Amino acid sequence: MENLLEQYAQIVGNEVTDHIRQLANPLKGARILHVNSTKEGGGVAEILNRLVPLKRELGINADWEVITGEKEFYQCTKKMHNSLQGDRDDISSELLAIYEKTNLENFERLKDKLEEADIVFIHDPQPAAFLHYCTGRKGKWVWRCHIDVSHPYRPVWKYLREYIKGYDASIWSLSSFAQPLTHPLYLIPPSIDPLSDKNIELPENVVSEFLDSWGIKKDCPVITQVSRFDRFKDPIGVIRSYRLIKNYVPVQLVLAGGGATDDPEGSQVLQEVKAFAGNDPDVHILELPSDAHRAINALQRGSDIIIQKSLKEGFGLTVTEGLWKGKPVIGGDVGGIKLQVLNHYNGFRVNTPEGAAMRIRYLLKHRELMEAMGRNARQLVLDNYLITRHLREYLTLVVALLLGSEEKIELNYPAH
């Protein structure tokens, strides 16, 4: 069986994979450890599920560990997540004590690996305090922030900054997300894996079988949002948009998603969404397990338009996935969606349910434009947001840190 890089070369070309191998050559045998809060559910886990095996294939000793915690720990980190994205959500001293205790317990469990690694990547706030407890570290530590911290609630950011400022570097998805720190800041947007079950090509009959199983009609346009059930994803606003559209043209709405082990609010939001949708037979609310990748793939391919009407968004990998399937995307005018959805090129960015409804109605009336936008959508992802680009930039950062580069490496993207 051919290796992973050879399979990617068939999509992105040999020049890209040859460059990756060249970057990896000086890193063979290096010990790289990633730590995050969940093995499944959410974009971070999806990215690590492929980045880590790719690094191993290149001769790098890459590993991935997941922290564990009790319910109160995840309540605290959810509040941190919301506060970093702008909510004024004070966190009690009792919850912060649980946060610190949980970080210490997990650090002690992983201490040997953490202290011996050449590079440690700590993802998001959940394990951010690890470095505080690591007095005997050997390698460089990098904090990877996957969320929008452009306008954080200052008391919570000030608390976390005390743990983050000691890192050797940090990675952000967009420059507007980053907060001032004394160490080097790198910009590396996330990516999708074109070889994963969620993104590979699917035969039309497979797509049809999935749609049939959910009762989705083939003769009526389908608008789909795929996201965990989170208020920042604005599923209620999406239903409002659908109702405005349905006043004029037949349409079906699909809200598909599940939870993540580090998100304690998901089930409550799901119940709110179901109650708001009522008994409308053309609103399909799908609770999908975290490994339902093929089902999501089929759903996106069987949809006419993808919507991601987020109010806050770190990057929005479900947007990337929809674009990769050749679908125009209606996205919230926030965060990483601004990088991906280019007005009148591959979709539209909106701020209100009314705006989303207007743009969707416009596209449904202009099918040729939808198809042209779909072609543009796929090309944008091919050029900018596949995992091979992501891996190349991680390797560039690691080379810079381990080989003592004094200069900041900026990884820029074409302006649109």
One Martini backbone bead per residue (centre of mass of N, CA, C, O) as a GRO file, in nm:
protein
  416
    1MET     BB    1   0.095   0.037   0.023
    2GLU     BB    2   0.078   0.350  -0.008
    3ASN     BB    3   0.164   0.628   0.113
    4LEU     BB    4   0.038   0.922   0.211
    5LEU     BB    5   0.205   1.121   0.035
    6GLU     BB    6   0.138   0.982  -0.234
    7GLN     BB    7  -0.164   1.040  -0.218
    8TYR     BB    8  -0.141   1.352  -0.205
    9ALA     BB    9   0.013   1.395  -0.475
   10GLN     BB   10  -0.249   1.341  -0.651
   11ILE     BB   11  -0.365   1.631  -0.556
   12VAL     BB   12  -0.103   1.850  -0.515
   13GLY     BB   13   0.165   1.727  -0.588
   14ASN     BB   14   0.508   1.665  -0.583
   15GLU     BB   15   0.624   1.936  -0.491
   16VAL     BB   16   0.491   1.945  -0.213
   17THR     BB   17   0.598   1.669  -0.094
   18ASP     BB   18   0.898   1.730  -0.136
   19HIS     BB   19   0.909   1.970   0.058
   20ILE     BB   20   0.830   1.814   0.309
   21ARG     BB   21   1.073   1.622   0.314
   22GLN     BB   22   1.289   1.840   0.340
   23LEU     BB   23   1.192   1.958   0.612
   24ALA     BB   24   1.212   1.671   0.771
   25ASN     BB   25   1.507   1.576   0.769
   26PRO     BB   26   1.619   1.740   1.036
   27LEU     BB   27   1.373   1.578   1.221
   28LYS     BB   28   1.470   1.309   1.260
   29GLY     BB   29   1.373   1.180   1.582
   30ALA     BB   30   1.200   1.383   1.685
   31ARG     BB   31   1.018   1.495   1.974
   32ILE     BB   32   0.660   1.515   1.940
   33LEU     BB   33   0.401   1.679   2.137
   34HIS     BB   34   0.052   1.647   2.178
   35VAL     BB   35  -0.206   1.849   2.355
   36ASN     BB   36  -0.544   1.781   2.453
   37SER     BB   37  -0.911   1.733   2.532
   38THR     BB   38  -0.974   1.547   2.265
   39LYS     BB   39  -1.022   1.264   2.042
   40GLU     BB   40  -1.321   1.371   1.981
   41GLY     BB   41  -1.455   1.626   1.851
   42GLY     BB   42  -1.366   1.840   1.643
   43GLY     BB   43  -1.100   1.990   1.474
   44VAL     BB   44  -0.848   1.912   1.638
   45ALA     BB   45  -0.878   1.605   1.627
   46GLU     BB   46  -0.883   1.579   1.320
   47ILE     BB   47  -0.602   1.692   1.267
   48LEU     BB   48  -0.434   1.499   1.454
   49ASN     BB   49  -0.521   1.228   1.317
   50ARG     BB   50  -0.312   1.315   1.070
   51LEU     BB   51  -0.052   1.465   1.155
   52VAL     BB   52   0.085   1.247   1.325
   53PRO     BB   53   0.121   1.022   1.105
   54LEU     BB   54   0.283   1.201   0.911
   55LYS     BB   55   0.525   1.249   1.094
   56ARG     BB   56   0.600   0.951   1.122
   57GLU     BB   57   0.651   0.899   0.818
   58LEU     BB   58   0.900   1.122   0.837
   59GLY     BB   59   1.062   1.029   1.118
   60ILE     BB   60   0.891   1.132   1.350
   61ASN     BB   61   0.840   1.141   1.708
   62ALA     BB   62   0.510   1.127   1.732
   63ASP     BB   63   0.257   1.250   1.968
   64TRP     BB   64  -0.063   1.191   2.160
   65GLU     BB   65  -0.245   1.364   2.417
   66VAL     BB   66  -0.511   1.337   2.669
   67ILE     BB   67  -0.702   1.494   2.878
   68THR     BB   68  -0.853   1.481   3.205
   69GLY     BB   69  -1.189   1.530   3.363
   70GLU     BB   70  -1.424   1.676   3.529
   71LYS     BB   71  -1.708   1.851   3.500
   72GLU     BB   72  -1.590   2.119   3.626
   73PHE     BB   73  -1.360   2.155   3.428
   74TYR     BB   74  -1.544   2.192   3.169
   75GLN     BB   75  -1.693   2.433   3.276
   76CYS     BB   76  -1.447   2.615   3.291
   77THR     BB   77  -1.345   2.589   2.989
   78LYS     BB   78  -1.605   2.695   2.863
   79LYS     BB   79  -1.586   2.974   2.990
   80MET     BB   80  -1.319   3.042   2.861
   81HIS     BB   81  -1.408   3.018   2.569
   82ASN     BB   82  -1.631   3.235   2.584
   83SER     BB   83  -1.451   3.468   2.692
   84LEU     BB   84  -1.245   3.476   2.457
   85GLN     BB   85  -1.512   3.544   2.262
   86GLY     BB   86  -1.658   3.787   2.473
   87ASP     BB   87  -1.775   3.690   2.719
   88ARG     BB   88  -1.912   3.779   3.040
   89ASP     BB   89  -1.750   3.520   3.224
   90ASP     BB   90  -1.723   3.448   3.528
   91ILE     BB   91  -1.482   3.281   3.738
   92SER     BB   92  -1.450   3.097   3.992
   93SER     BB   93  -1.225   3.003   4.229
   94GLU     BB   94  -1.317   2.707   4.235
   95LEU     BB   95  -1.282   2.647   3.931
   96LEU     BB   96  -0.984   2.732   3.913
   97ALA     BB   97  -0.883   2.518   4.108
   98ILE     BB   98  -0.967   2.280   3.929
   99TYR     BB   99  -0.798   2.354   3.688
  100GLU     BB  100  -0.522   2.335   3.831
  101LYS     BB  101  -0.547   2.047   3.940
  102THR     BB  102  -0.591   1.906   3.666
  103ASN     BB  103  -0.326   1.994   3.538
  104LEU     BB  104  -0.140   1.863   3.747
  105GLU     BB  105  -0.237   1.570   3.716
  106ASN     BB  106  -0.171   1.550   3.411
  107PHE     BB  107   0.122   1.623   3.426
  108GLU     BB  108   0.214   1.387   3.606
  109ARG     BB  109   0.128   1.166   3.399
  110LEU     BB  110   0.315   1.326   3.153
  111LYS     BB  111   0.601   1.419   3.241
  112ASP     BB  112   0.814   1.258   3.081
  113LYS     BB  113   0.723   1.344   2.797
  114LEU     BB  114   0.735   1.653   2.839
  115GLU     BB  115   1.044   1.673   2.927
  116GLU     BB  116   1.163   1.509   2.658
  117ALA     BB  117   1.066   1.686   2.452
  118ASP     BB  118   1.139   1.896   2.185
  119ILE     BB  119   0.820   1.934   2.125
  120VAL     BB  120   0.537   2.122   2.254
  121PHE     BB  121   0.183   2.098   2.195
  122ILE     BB  122  -0.061   2.323   2.316
  123HIS     BB  123  -0.420   2.304   2.314
  124ASP     BB  124  -0.552   2.545   2.437
  125PRO     BB  125  -0.675   2.602   2.762
  126GLN     BB  126  -0.692   2.331   2.914
  127PRO     BB  127  -0.345   2.276   2.915
  128ALA     BB  128  -0.191   2.558   2.967
  129ALA     BB  129  -0.061   2.498   3.270
  130PHE     BB  130   0.172   2.295   3.235
  131LEU     BB  131   0.429   2.477   3.228
  132HIS     BB  132   0.418   2.565   3.530
  133TYR     BB  133   0.505   2.252   3.620
  134CYS     BB  134   0.766   2.263   3.426
  135THR     BB  135   1.104   2.246   3.544
  136GLY     BB  136   1.240   2.004   3.329
  137ARG     BB  137   1.270   2.102   3.050
  138LYS     BB  138   1.405   2.051   2.719
  139GLY     BB  139   1.217   2.195   2.526
  140LYS     BB  140   0.982   2.332   2.328
  141TRP     BB  141   0.697   2.557   2.363
  142VAL     BB  142   0.356   2.549   2.225
  143TRP     BB  143   0.078   2.757   2.173
  144ARG     BB  144  -0.246   2.654   2.047
  145CYS     BB  145  -0.488   2.864   1.896
  146HIS     BB  146  -0.839   2.800   1.782
  147ILE     BB  147  -0.950   3.081   1.870
  148ASP     BB  148  -1.120   3.382   1.927
  149VAL     BB  149  -0.910   3.662   2.074
  150SER     BB  150  -0.981   3.965   1.991
  151HIS     BB  151  -1.228   4.001   2.240
  152PRO     BB  152  -1.170   3.957   2.539
  153TYR     BB  153  -1.221   3.885   2.857
  154ARG     BB  154  -0.991   4.019   3.052
  155PRO     BB  155  -0.977   3.846   3.316
  156VAL     BB  156  -0.935   3.574   3.168
  157TRP     BB  157  -0.688   3.644   2.997
  158LYS     BB  158  -0.505   3.728   3.231
  159TYR     BB  159  -0.496   3.453   3.359
  160LEU     BB  160  -0.385   3.287   3.110
  161ARG     BB  161  -0.132   3.456   3.041
  162GLU     BB  162   0.045   3.352   3.278
  163TYR     BB  163   0.076   3.067   3.128
  164ILE     BB  164   0.160   3.161   2.823
  165LYS     BB  165   0.418   3.357   2.835
  166GLY     BB  166   0.637   3.107   2.870
  167TYR     BB  167   0.636   3.043   2.593
  168ASP     BB  168   0.813   3.022   2.287
  169ALA     BB  169   0.526   3.005   2.137
  170SER     BB  170   0.257   3.092   1.906
  171ILE     BB  171  -0.061   2.993   1.755
  172TRP     BB  172  -0.263   3.129   1.489
  173SER     BB  173  -0.519   3.169   1.253
  174LEU     BB  174  -0.519   3.487   1.301
  175SER     BB  175  -0.414   3.806   1.350
  176SER     BB  176  -0.684   3.912   1.494
  177PHE     BB  177  -0.663   3.696   1.740
  178ALA     BB  178  -0.421   3.813   1.862
  179GLN     BB  179  -0.214   3.860   2.142
  180PRO     BB  180   0.002   4.015   2.326
  181LEU     BB  181   0.342   3.891   2.329
  182THR     BB  182   0.685   3.809   2.391
  183HIS     BB  183   0.661   3.599   2.189
  184PRO     BB  184   0.636   3.435   1.912
  185LEU     BB  185   0.406   3.472   1.635
  186TYR     BB  186   0.196   3.246   1.454
  187LEU     BB  187   0.047   3.176   1.126
  188ILE     BB  188  -0.198   2.894   1.120
  189PRO     BB  189  -0.418   2.759   0.952
  190PRO     BB  190  -0.622   2.532   0.907
  191SER     BB  191  -0.750   2.198   0.797
  192ILE     BB  192  -0.802   1.943   0.557
  193ASP     BB  193  -0.870   1.599   0.465
  194PRO     BB  194  -0.900   1.449   0.149
  195LEU     BB  195  -0.878   1.130   0.270
  196SER     BB  196  -1.111   1.134   0.434
  197ASP     BB  197  -1.431   1.038   0.498
  198LYS     BB  198  -1.530   1.347   0.487
  199ASN     BB  199  -1.370   1.410   0.177
  200ILE     BB  200  -1.418   1.203  -0.008
  201GLU     BB  201  -1.530   1.060  -0.264
  202LEU     BB  202  -1.876   0.993  -0.368
  203PRO     BB  203  -2.115   0.817  -0.467
  204GLU     BB  204  -2.436   0.887  -0.550
  205ASN     BB  205  -2.572   0.640  -0.412
  206VAL     BB  206  -2.463   0.701  -0.128
  207VAL     BB  207  -2.590   0.975  -0.092
  208SER     BB  208  -2.886   0.882  -0.134
  209GLU     BB  209  -2.902   0.684   0.103
  210PHE     BB  210  -2.866   0.890   0.325
  211LEU     BB  211  -3.100   1.079   0.258
  212ASP     BB  212  -3.321   0.865   0.282
  213SER     BB  213  -3.268   0.789   0.587
  214TRP     BB  214  -3.365   1.106   0.665
  215GLY     BB  215  -3.597   1.219   0.467
  216ILE     BB  216  -3.465   1.354   0.218
  217LYS     BB  217  -3.543   1.537  -0.049
  218LYS     BB  218  -3.459   1.561  -0.400
  219ASP     BB  219  -3.692   1.793  -0.500
  220CYS     BB  220  -3.556   1.977  -0.266
  221PRO     BB  221  -3.383   2.202  -0.137
  222VAL     BB  222  -3.062   2.201   0.045
  223ILE     BB  223  -2.982   2.318   0.370
  224THR     BB  224  -2.660   2.319   0.552
  225GLN     BB  225  -2.559   2.260   0.897
  226VAL     BB  226  -2.238   2.184   1.042
  227SER     BB  227  -2.246   2.135   1.401
  228ARG     BB  228  -2.220   2.192   1.694
  229PHE     BB  229  -2.423   2.255   1.971
  230ASP     BB  230  -2.394   2.607   1.960
  231ARG     BB  231  -2.451   2.937   2.009
  232PHE     BB  232  -2.219   3.043   1.814
  233LYS     BB  233  -2.373   2.892   1.560
  234ASP     BB  234  -2.676   2.979   1.538
  235PRO     BB  235  -2.933   2.778   1.495
  236ILE     BB  236  -3.173   2.969   1.534
  237GLY     BB  237  -3.098   3.164   1.302
  238VAL     BB  238  -3.122   2.949   1.080
  239ILE     BB  239  -3.424   2.896   1.114
  240ARG     BB  240  -3.510   3.182   1.049
  241SER     BB  241  -3.407   3.182   0.762
  242TYR     BB  242  -3.573   2.946   0.655
  243ARG     BB  243  -3.853   3.080   0.702
  244LEU     BB  244  -3.807   3.311   0.503
  245ILE     BB  245  -3.768   3.136   0.252
  246LYS     BB  246  -4.038   2.963   0.269
  247ASN     BB  247  -4.224   3.204   0.183
  248TYR     BB  248  -4.115   3.158  -0.138
  249VAL     BB  249  -3.955   2.873  -0.119
  250PRO     BB  250  -3.873   2.565  -0.140
  251VAL     BB  251  -3.725   2.402   0.157
  252GLN     BB  252  -3.448   2.251   0.329
  253LEU     BB  253  -3.333   2.173   0.663
  254VAL     BB  254  -3.002   2.107   0.806
  255LEU     BB  255  -2.905   1.998   1.138
  256ALA     BB  256  -2.573   1.889   1.206
  257GLY     BB  257  -2.459   1.700   1.497
  258GLY     BB  258  -2.272   1.719   1.804
  259GLY     BB  259  -2.052   1.643   2.043
  260ALA     BB  260  -1.817   1.703   2.309
  261THR     BB  261  -1.632   1.615   2.584
  262ASP     BB  262  -1.564   1.950   2.631
  263ASP     BB  263  -1.901   2.002   2.608
  264PRO     BB  264  -2.165   2.070   2.839
  265GLU     BB  265  -2.393   2.236   2.644
  266GLY     BB  266  -2.506   2.070   2.401
  267SER     BB  267  -2.778   1.941   2.501
  268GLN     BB  268  -2.924   2.206   2.564
  269VAL     BB  269  -2.913   2.329   2.279
  270LEU     BB  270  -3.060   2.101   2.134
  271GLN     BB  271  -3.333   2.140   2.279
  272GLU     BB  272  -3.378   2.429   2.182
  273VAL     BB  273  -3.384   2.362   1.881
  274LYS     BB  274  -3.620   2.163   1.881
  275ALA     BB  275  -3.830   2.357   1.996
  276PHE     BB  276  -3.806   2.575   1.769
  277ALA     BB  277  -3.875   2.383   1.523
  278GLY     BB  278  -4.061   2.163   1.592
  279ASN     BB  279  -4.278   1.992   1.335
  280ASP     BB  280  -4.112   2.039   1.090
  281PRO     BB  281  -4.051   1.831   0.812
  282ASP     BB  282  -3.809   2.036   0.683
  283VAL     BB  283  -3.662   1.983   0.960
  284HIS     BB  284  -3.337   1.844   1.016
  285ILE     BB  285  -3.227   1.686   1.314
  286LEU     BB  286  -2.893   1.568   1.357
  287GLU     BB  287  -2.759   1.316   1.557
  288LEU     BB  288  -2.413   1.270   1.557
  289PRO     BB  289  -2.151   1.102   1.574
  290SER     BB  290  -1.809   1.161   1.580
  291ASP     BB  291  -1.778   0.914   1.339
  292ALA     BB  292  -1.977   1.047   1.099
  293HIS     BB  293  -1.813   1.116   0.828
  294ARG     BB  294  -1.966   0.993   0.586
  295ALA     BB  295  -2.235   1.130   0.643
  296ILE     BB  296  -2.137   1.422   0.616
  297ASN     BB  297  -2.036   1.402   0.334
  298ALA     BB  298  -2.310   1.329   0.204
  299LEU     BB  299  -2.461   1.579   0.301
  300GLN     BB  300  -2.288   1.794   0.160
  301ARG     BB  301  -2.320   1.672  -0.130
  302GLY     BB  302  -2.653   1.682  -0.110
  303SER     BB  303  -2.629   1.981  -0.111
  304ASP     BB  304  -2.668   2.311  -0.224
  305ILE     BB  305  -2.614   2.461   0.056
  306ILE     BB  306  -2.392   2.611   0.282
  307ILE     BB  307  -2.411   2.682   0.633
  308GLN     BB  308  -2.235   2.935   0.867
  309LYS     BB  309  -2.388   3.126   1.124
  310SER     BB  310  -2.172   3.255   1.293
  311LEU     BB  311  -2.074   3.465   1.571
  312LYS     BB  312  -1.830   3.275   1.625
  313GLU     BB  313  -1.490   3.193   1.487
  314GLY     BB  314  -1.203   3.049   1.443
  315PHE     BB  315  -1.259   2.905   1.140
  316GLY     BB  316  -1.428   2.661   0.997
  317LEU     BB  317  -1.424   2.348   0.876
  318THR     BB  318  -1.712   2.324   0.754
  319VAL     BB  319  -1.652   2.524   0.534
  320THR     BB  320  -1.421   2.377   0.396
  321GLU     BB  321  -1.583   2.123   0.330
  322GLY     BB  322  -1.796   2.257   0.150
  323LEU     BB  323  -1.601   2.376  -0.058
  324TRP     BB  324  -1.472   2.102  -0.144
  325LYS     BB  325  -1.767   2.008  -0.261
  326GLY     BB  326  -1.870   2.259  -0.439
  327LYS     BB  327  -2.000   2.476  -0.234
  328PRO     BB  328  -2.173   2.724  -0.145
  329VAL     BB  329  -2.129   2.978   0.116
  330ILE     BB  330  -2.299   3.076   0.414
  331GLY     BB  331  -2.148   3.318   0.628
  332GLY     BB  332  -2.026   3.448   0.886
  333ASP     BB  333  -1.873   3.771   0.965
  334VAL     BB  334  -1.627   3.578   1.094
  335GLY     BB  335  -1.330   3.506   1.138
  336GLY     BB  336  -1.232   3.240   0.932
  337ILE     BB  337  -1.457   3.298   0.724
  338LYS     BB  338  -1.318   3.545   0.589
  339LEU     BB  339  -1.098   3.369   0.443
  340GLN     BB  340  -1.308   3.173   0.275
  341VAL     BB  341  -1.546   3.376   0.223
  342LEU     BB  342  -1.614   3.525  -0.094
  343ASN     BB  343  -1.777   3.762  -0.222
  344HIS     BB  344  -1.909   3.643  -0.528
  345TYR     BB  345  -1.723   3.368  -0.547
  346ASN     BB  346  -1.814   3.130  -0.295
  347GLY     BB  347  -2.019   3.342  -0.160
  348PHE     BB  348  -2.149   3.462   0.163
  349ARG     BB  349  -2.155   3.720   0.397
  350VAL     BB  350  -2.320   3.749   0.721
  351ASN     BB  351  -2.532   3.896   1.008
  352THR     BB  352  -2.824   3.781   0.939
  353PRO     BB  353  -3.106   3.610   0.875
  354GLU     BB  354  -3.193   3.795   0.641
  355GLY     BB  355  -2.930   3.783   0.480
  356ALA     BB  356  -2.926   3.478   0.439
  357ALA     BB  357  -3.197   3.454   0.293
  358MET     BB  358  -3.134   3.635   0.051
  359ARG     BB  359  -2.885   3.475  -0.059
  360ILE     BB  360  -3.023   3.202  -0.097
  361ARG     BB  361  -3.243   3.291  -0.291
  362TYR     BB  362  -3.050   3.391  -0.509
  363LEU     BB  363  -2.908   3.118  -0.567
  364LEU     BB  364  -3.164   2.947  -0.634
  365LYS     BB  365  -3.215   3.136  -0.899
  366HIS     BB  366  -2.882   3.087  -0.971
  367ARG     BB  367  -2.737   2.809  -1.082
  368GLU     BB  368  -2.485   2.895  -1.242
  369LEU     BB  369  -2.359   3.049  -1.009
  370MET     BB  370  -2.338   2.816  -0.813
  371GLU     BB  371  -2.141   2.648  -0.986
  372ALA     BB  372  -1.913   2.857  -1.001
  373MET     BB  373  -1.873   2.883  -0.697
  374GLY     BB  374  -1.801   2.585  -0.653
  375ARG     BB  375  -1.537   2.589  -0.812
  376ASN     BB  376  -1.400   2.809  -0.645
  377ALA     BB  377  -1.414   2.666  -0.375
  378ARG     BB  378  -1.228   2.424  -0.432
  379GLN     BB  379  -0.976   2.585  -0.519
  380LEU     BB  380  -0.921   2.733  -0.254
  381VAL     BB  381  -0.858   2.476  -0.092
  382LEU     BB  382  -0.633   2.359  -0.266
  383ASP     BB  383  -0.443   2.619  -0.224
  384ASN     BB  384  -0.486   2.656   0.127
  385TYR     BB  385  -0.666   2.397   0.308
  386LEU     BB  386  -0.469   2.163   0.328
  387ILE     BB  387  -0.270   1.946   0.513
  388THR     BB  388  -0.004   1.997   0.361
  389ARG     BB  389   0.022   2.293   0.439
  390HIS     BB  390   0.011   2.254   0.743
  391LEU     BB  391   0.259   2.072   0.770
  392ARG     BB  392   0.468   2.261   0.645
  393GLU     BB  393   0.435   2.484   0.868
  394TYR     BB  394   0.507   2.318   1.111
  395LEU     BB  395   0.790   2.240   1.015
  396THR     BB  396   0.898   2.527   0.992
  397LEU     BB  397   0.869   2.595   1.290
  398VAL     BB  398   1.044   2.367   1.407
  399VAL     BB  399   1.303   2.441   1.265
  400ALA     BB  400   1.326   2.723   1.389
  401LEU     BB  401   1.336   2.631   1.691
  402LEU     BB  402   1.565   2.400   1.679
  403LEU     BB  403   1.780   2.580   1.488
  404GLY     BB  404   1.778   2.892   1.592
  405SER     BB  405   1.600   3.096   1.476
  406GLU     BB  406   1.567   3.458   1.491
  407GLU     BB  407   1.344   3.464   1.281
  408LYS     BB  408   1.050   3.538   1.165
  409ILE     BB  409   0.795   3.336   1.021
  410GLU     BB  410   0.589   3.412   0.753
  411LEU     BB  411   0.256   3.282   0.673
  412ASN     BB  412   0.111   3.360   0.386
  413TYR     BB  413  -0.177   3.490   0.207
  414PRO     BB  414  -0.372   3.552  -0.032
  415ALA     BB  415  -0.538   3.808  -0.149
  416HIS     BB  416  -0.915   3.883  -0.194
   0.00000   0.00000   0.00000
